């Protein structure tokens, strides 16, 4: 998360070092196919979705007041502008009104921004969306390891942006993306010790119209196949009860919308194996 003080600071970030002192500033509604939409709203996160008529490198500033204070960048997988946008806003507080402004830079150097808009996060869920009790065993910080992935977007290293480690770092603001593997994407992790696994958690990444996993299966220690498990949207970590003894778990896409499929976060719960 990048802290900023003004919209001008956001423009400097979206220009990625380009000159903007004499650039034209325009209302982003001039190039929007429709108003920005707030989707996948939870008590802790949300996504701003919009389509533009020209390729734009975009970002969203957001915060509890019109001074904003936080910046979310688009999932710009191509390293440049595009027409479908969906920055994810993370680190939000439950039952809170947030202000946001959507903007970016076009290929001709024009800077765009929207008017201030607001949305409200959901109230905190006492059941944490069915989250199991106990600690998540699939955390790098807890001793879990990444065994491998089908690929990382752009050939990234496992510990870099889009690398496999981003799915087991405990941070919903990062994600692993495959390099266009679609239904053939997979990621394999090793737990700190052999475990009687009781629950799995999985949150798919999405680019709005592509890269979203609809269902997945898990292969335990190269043998028993669990699932497939269906995912109802990309807004939350979804949890599934299982009963298997394993130290390695390979998560395989069963069905998706294709493209750069991957995971925002993977979680594993259980007890020491006997």
N, C-alpha and C positions, 0 to 999 in steps of 0.2 A: 504494500500500500504506500502510495506516494503522497506526502502532505504538500498542499499548495495554498497560496494566499489569495490569488486572483485568477480570473479567467485568462488573463494574459499569460500567466504561468502555464496553464494547460496548453495553450496554443503553442508555446515554445516546445513543450514536450511532444505534441503531436507532429510538429514540423521536424522533429528529430535533428535539430541543429540547423535547419534551413533558415534563410533570412525572412523575417516577417514584419520588419519595421514599416514597409510601404505597402503591405498586402491589404487587399480589400477585405472588409468584414461584412458578412451578409447574414441574413436570417436563414437558418437552416431549413425552415419550412419551404423555401424556394426550391429545394431539391428533394424534399421528403415525399414519398409515395403515400404517406399517411402519417398521422401523429405518432410519436414514440409510444410504445406500449410497455407497461410494467407487468412482467410475467414471472412465473416460478417464485412467487413471494412466499417466504417462510418467516419464522420469527427471527432469523439471523441473516438472511440473504435475499436477493432479488436479482432479476435480470431485466435490462432495458433493451427492447427489441425495436428496430426500425429498418426501413428500406429506403435507399436513396436512388435517384435517377442517374447519378454519376458515381464513379469510384471515389470514396472518401476514406482517409485514415481518421478514425473517430475515437472519441473518449467521452466519458461521463464524469462530471464532478458531482459530489454528493455529500450531504451532511445534515445535521439536525437544524441548521439555520441556513440563511442565504449566503453565509460566508463559506459554506460547504466544508472544505478541509480534507476531503479524500478524493482520490482519482481512480477510476477503473478504466482500463484500456480494452479495446476490442480484441476478439480472438483473431488477430490478423495473421493467419497461417501462411500467407503468401509473402509476407514482408513488405506489403504495400497496401493501397486502398482497395476497397471492394464495395458492393452495393447492399449486402445484407449484414446487419450488425446486431450484436447481442452481448455487450459487456456485462459481466457478473459483478454485482455489488456485494461485498462480504463484510464481516465484522459489525453487522448491524445489531441494534438492541430491540428486544421484543416490544410490541405494542407502542411503537414510536413513529411519529411523522417525520419523514425525510424529504428534504428539498434536493432537486437535481437539475442539472442543465446538460444538454446533449450537444456535442459539437465536434469539429474536426477541420481538416484541410483538404481541399480538392486538388486535382492534378494541375490546375492553372495557378495555384498559389492562393486561391480565395479561402479565407478563414470563415467558418460558419459556427453559429451557436444558436441555441434555442432560448426561449423565454424560460423563466424558472417554473418548474413543475413540482408536484408533491405526490407522495404515496405513503401508505402506512403499513408497517410490518405487522405480522400476525402476533397474537398473544402467545406467550411461552406455553409450550405443550408439556404438561406435567409428565406425560409418558414418554417424552423425547422421541416421538414417532416410532415407538416400539423398540427403542434402543435397549439392548440387553444390559444386565448388570455386569460388573466386573470391568477389568481393563482390556483395552484393545491390544491384542497380541501381534498385530500386523503393523507395528510402528518401527521405523528405523531407530528411533531413540530408545526403544525397548529391546533392541537386539534382533529384530527381524531383518532379513536380507532379501534383496532383489536377485532372483536367479537369472531371469532374462525376460525379454519381450519379443513379440513378433517383429517390431521395429520401433524406433522413436522418430517423431516427425523431423524431417530435415537431417537425419543421421545424427541427432543430438546425443551427447553422452548421457548416461543414466542419471547423473546428478545435475544435469543442466535443465533449462526450460524445456518442457515437453518430454523430458526423460522419464523412465519408469519409476524412479525414486519419488517422483511427485505424487504418485498414487498411494504412497505409504508414509507420507511425512506428517500426517495429522493436520494439514493445512487445507481448508476448503477453497482457498484462493489460488491454489496451484493444481495442475492436472497433467496426467500422462496422456499423450496423443500418439497413436500409431501414424505411420507414414502412408496413409491411404489404404490400410489393410481391410477396412470394412468388416465383413463377416469372418474374415480370417485372422482378426487380431486376437492376441493372447498375451497374458502377463503371468509370470510364475514367481511366487514368493516362498521363502523358507522361514518358518517360525523359529523362535529362540530355542524351542525344545519340542519333542514329540508331544502332541496335545490331543486330548479328546475334545474335538471341536463341536460346539453346540450351536453356534450362530455365526452367520456371515453377514457382512454389510457391504453394500456396493452402491456407488453413485456414478452414473454415466456422465461423460462430458457430452456436450451438444453444441452445434453451431446453428441451432434454430431449425434449419431444414435438412441438415445432414449431420453425420458423425454421432448420431444418438443410438445407443444400444437399447433394443427392446427386450432382449432376453439373453442370458448367459448360462453356461454350465461350468462346473468345477471338477477337475480331475485331481484326486487325492493320491499323493505319492506314486503317480504314474499309473494308477490302476482304477480304483472305484470312481465312477462318474456320478456326480450329484447334479440334480436339476433336470431340465432347464428351469431357471428362475426368471419370472417376468418382472420387468421394471415399469412402473406406472409414472412416467415422466422423469425429468432430469433435475428437479428442484431439490430433492432430498436424498440422503443415504437411505436405501431400502434394506430391511433386515429379513433374514430367512433362517428358520430353524433347521439344523442338520444334526447328524449323529455319525461321526466318522473319526477314526484315529489317524493322525497324519502329522508330518512335519513340513511337507511341501504341498502347496496348493497351486494349481494352474487354472486361472480364470480364462475361459474361452468364450468369445462372442458366438452366440447361437443365431441371433437375428438382429439386424440393425438397419438404419437408413443409409448405410454406406459411407464412404469417405474416411476421414481421419478419426476413426473411432478410438475410444480410450476411456479412462476413468479419472474422475475427480478424486475419489478416495475409496480405498478398500479397507475393511475392518474384519477382524477375526476374534471370536470369543470362545473360551473353553477352559478346561481344567487339565492339570498334568495327567498324561496318559499313565495307565497302570498295567 
